[in-house]
């Protein structure tokens, strides 16, 4: 055991579990039990490490007071994740027929909540479909383009643009419940957070595989996979600045 403890930082919890199972099969029940206990300790440490890394990442954007379901004024950290599957479905339908039938093109982002204090954590566990460290709360839908007339010419490509007559450029759609910010100040802070993500002033959703976070995922999907130019992408960024918050907070 002293050797396992010495290399605790290098071995994954599953390694301990596998070792315990192998020893059990060989009839070494006592040693298997000791390693099994150490596996549980290692798992707890790993979960705590992941939780700390997540909080360190999203706490820089501040704490938001949010009403969701029975939770009123819960204190949450917030991060965003780009929903490529949903956005791809919207894109494919719009390109195939929706743009000629009066449908608009929307981008999907997941709003993920992380309890920022123990009281909110306990309320979340007791009242929400909450697992692990976070809660995938709602979908943020951002309007990318209005419907385009069938007679439009696409010889040199097309632009993502807003219909200025329609000021509804975004909405939040709940999964289990639709979130509402607990006051206008928190809703405005969320608006600024979204704009900062698109403008690259803050990062969210960073991983070792994708250090650029959500903005990099969005650019990869639309610009690299779908052929949207960076100039056209700037139109999307501009659309986030037209977000108003009257519909997403409680007085």
PyMOL commands that set and color helices and strands:
alter all, ss='L'
color gray80, all
select helices_A, chain A and resi 2-6+13-25+29-61+84-96+98-100+118-127+184-199+213-225+230-240
alter helices_A, ss='H'
color red, helices_A
select strands_A, chain A and resi 64-68+71-82+105-115+135-145+170-174+180-181
alter strands_A, ss='S'
color yellow, strands_A
deselect
rebuild
show_as cartoon
